[in-house]
Amino acid sequence: MTAQLVLGTYRCRAIPEAAVRAAASGTQWIDTAPNYATGHAQTLLVPALAAHPTLRVSTKAGYFTAATGADAVNAGVLTEDQTPAGHSLAPQYVRWQIRRNREQLGRDRLDLVLLHNPERTHPGDRPALHHAIRDAFAALEEAVAAGHVAGYGIATWAGLEEEAFTVEELLTLAAEAAGGQRHHLAAVQLPVSLVTMTPITQALHGGGPLPAAAGAGLRVMASAPLHGGELPGMVDQELAGLIRPGLTPAQACLLAVVSCPGATDVLLAASGASHWKEASDAVAQPSLTAAKLREITGVLASP
């Protein structure tokens, strides 16, 4: 099954307009974070969310801007010496950020809250990192029990590839955080593209985080499918034609990601109407077969 297109607000230049456009196209999800758009991304989404109450939102806890850090210190959930890092998974901070996310998004209940790059905490010390993730998961389970959050997960850049944690370990930590009750770990978000190909090649061999997460019933949200907008300029028309004749390089790169086994959502920060339509047309294409994906990754892996 082809993954669905999600509006990602990281590096999105016109968030209010892009959100309206995405909602009108039938997109079901928008991904954001409290540190995006210098701390304003969530409030910029409010008009579109109010106009389209069925839109679902994934947001995050972890990174914070300097202004948010100062507010957290004033609220007593961070100390002055914790703010220079610009990142925290401390349970008291996670609880506070959840409340702040609800206020900024204008929603009593958040659809999905992701721990943002948890590998930033205790780098190189897996036991300490896992302890921090479990404690943050426990705070998220509290929020679920209170009716403030529907589900939670992690949004990582390198944590899964570098095996700071695995999907199986995250499931175990969530089960521990839930204290024997049903846990609410619901999603993982990680970069997947023709540059960051490891998850694709692993999935084609039945391994790696994508099939592990999909097999556990988690949402698998592929971020940076165009590698920050750089990838279309790196792909010539010959490679685009190999992927699917008639597609632009951007469409070809996107189709490869949405066809990846296990992926359920693909995040795209398309601000302009023409870019969003181009992406929507690519997602509407029939999925690439596993054999075609193997051919593409083989060509790209060749010296």
N, C-alpha and C positions, 0 to 999 in steps of 0.2 A: 504494500500500500504506500502511495506517495505521501510524504510528510506534508503538513499544512504550513502555510506562510504566516509568520507572526511578525508584527511590527516591533522592532527593537529600537529603543530610544537612545542607545549609546551612539554618539556621533550623529544623531539625527538633528538636522539643522533647523527644521520647522516642525516642532513636535505637535502643536495644536492642529495644524493643517494636515500633517501626516496621519494623525490619529483619526480624524474625521474621514479621510480618504480610505484608510485601511478598514474602518468600520463599515463604510458604504460598500466596500468590495466583498464583504462577508467574512472578513477575518474575525476569529473568535477570541484571540489573545493579543495582549500588548505586554511587552517586557520592559521593565524600567528598574531604577534603583535610586535611592535617596541622594547619591552623590553625582548622578548624571546631570548634565547641563548646569554645572557649578551649583548643584543643590536645588535646582528649580524644576527638574523634569516632572516630578509627581504633581505639583500644583498646575503645571501646564497641561496636564492630561484631564483635569477636572471637567472642563466643558464637554469634551467628547464622551467621557464616562457618564456624565449626567444625561447627555442626549441619547446614549446607547447603554442602558443599564444592564443588558445581557453580556456586554463585553467583559471578558475575564482578564485579570491583571496578575502578572508575576512581578514581584518586587523583591528587595533584598535587605539584608542586614550584614554589616561588616565594615565596609568603607564609609568614611564620613568626611565632609568638608571641614575646613577650619572653623567656620561659623557653627556648624552642627556640633563639632567637638566642644566648642565653648558652651553651647547650650547644654550639652551632656554633663559638663563639669558643674554648671550652675544647678543642674537637676540632681547632682550627687551620684550619678551612675558611672562617671569616669573621674579620675584624678588628673591634675595638671600634667603629671609626668607620663600619663598614658596617651595624651592627645597627639604628640609629635608623630607617632606611628601612623595616624590617620586610619586605623583599622582596629577593630576589637570584636571578639566573640564572647566576651564576658557576659554571663547570663543576665545580669542586671542591665547591661547596655542593650542586649538583644530585646529584652522586655520593653525597654523604653523606646527603642527604634520601631518596634511593632506598633506601639501606640502612636508614635509620630507619623509613621507611614499611613495609618488609618486616617489620621486627621488631615494629612496633606492630600490624600487621594479622595477624601470625602466619602469613605466607605466604612461601615461598621465592621464588615468582615472581609478579610483579604483572601483572595483565591489561592495564592501561593506565595510563600516567603522563602527565599533561597539564601543560605549562608554564602556570602560573597568572597570567593577565593580564600577558603579556609586554610589553604596551605601557607598563607602568609603568617599564620600563628605557629610558633615553635618550629621553624624550618629545620629539617634534619633530625627532629626528635619525634618519631612516630608515636610512641606511647603518650607523650604530653599533648601532641596534636589531637589524637583520638579522644583523650580525656576531655579536651576543650570542646571538640565537636559534640561529644555525648552530652556535656553540660548544656551546650547551646540547644541541642535537640530537645532536652528536657524542658527548657524554657519555651520552646515552640510547641511542645505537647501541652503545656499549661495553657498556651494561647488557644490551641485547638479546643481544649476542654471548656474554655470560657466562651467559645463561640466567636472568637476574634480572628481566627485563621482556619482555612479549610484544609490546607496541607502545606508541607514544607519540603525542602530539598537543599541541594548545593549547586552553586554556579561557580565553576572552576576554570582556570586557564590551563594550568599545568599539573594540578594535583593528581588527576587520574592517569595521565600519561607517565608522570614520574613516579607513580605508585606511592605517593604520600598516603593514599587510601585507595581502596578498591570499592566497587559497588557492593560486593558481599560484605565488606567491613562496615560500610555505611548502613547496610540493612541490620547488621548485628548491633551497631551503636544505637540505631533508632529503636530496636526492640528493647534494649537495656533502658533507654530513656523513657520508654513507655511503661516500664515497670511491670512487664508481663501482660499488659493489655495490648490491644491492636494498635500498632504504631501508625503514624500518618506521614511517613516519608513517601513523597509522591513524585519527585522529579529530580533529574540531574541535567545540568546544562554544561556543555563543553564545546570547544572549538572543533569544527569539522569542515574541511575544505580540501581543495586539490593542492594546497600547501601543507596544511596539517592533516596529512592523509592517514596517519597511523590508525585512528579509529575505523576508517573505511576498510583498510586492508585487514585489520583484525576481524572486523565483522564479517568480511567475505570468507574468512576461515572459521567462522563460528565462535570467535573469542573476543576478548576486549570488553570495554564498558558498555557498548551499545546493546549487544544481545543480552548481556547480563542484566542490564536495567530493564530492557523490554520484557525479558522473561519473568521479571519480578513485578510486572505491571506498572512500571514507572513511566512517566513522560520522559522522553529523551529530546532535549531541546538543543539543537545544533546552532552554535553561535559563530559569528564571523565567517559565513560561508563564502564571502568574496574577499576574505583576509583584509578587512579594513578598506575595501574599495580598490586594493592594489592588484588583485588577481586578474580582472579582465584585461588589464594592460600587459599582463605577462603571458596571456594565452593568445596564440595567433588563430587565424581563421581555419587553418588546416586541422588544428587540434579540436576546435569547436565543431568542425564538420565530422570528425571522428566520433565525437560524443553524440551528436545528433545533427544531421545535415539541415541547414536552414536556420539554425539558431545563431544569435550573436554570441561572442565570447562570454559575456556576463550571463546570458541565459543558459549556456552550456555548462558553465561552472556551477550554477545554481541547480540545474537538473541533476547533476552528479550527486550533490549533497541530499536533495530531497528523495533521491532513489536509494540512498544508503540503507541497508537492512537495520531495522531497529529505531531509526529516527522517526519521531512523531511530529516534531515542529522544527521549523528553520527560521531563525531570526534575521530580519533584514531591516536596515535603517534607511529605507527609501523615502526621501523627503518629497521629491517631485512626482507629479502625476504620471509622466511618461516612464519614469523608472519603476514605479509601482506596477503599471500596466505591463511593462516588459517582464517583470518578475512574475506577475500573475499568469501571464501567458506561458512562461517556462514551467511553472508548477502544474499547469493544466495539461502538459504533455504526458503521454504514457511514460511510466517509469522505465529507467534503464534496467536491463537484465543484469543478473550477477555476472554473467559471462562478459558483458560489455564493460561493466565496472572493473573487472579484472584486467581487461585489455587496456583500459585507460590508465589504471594505476601502474600497470606494467610498463607502459610507454613512458610515464612520468618518472618512474624509478630507474629507467635505463640511463647509463652515463652519457 
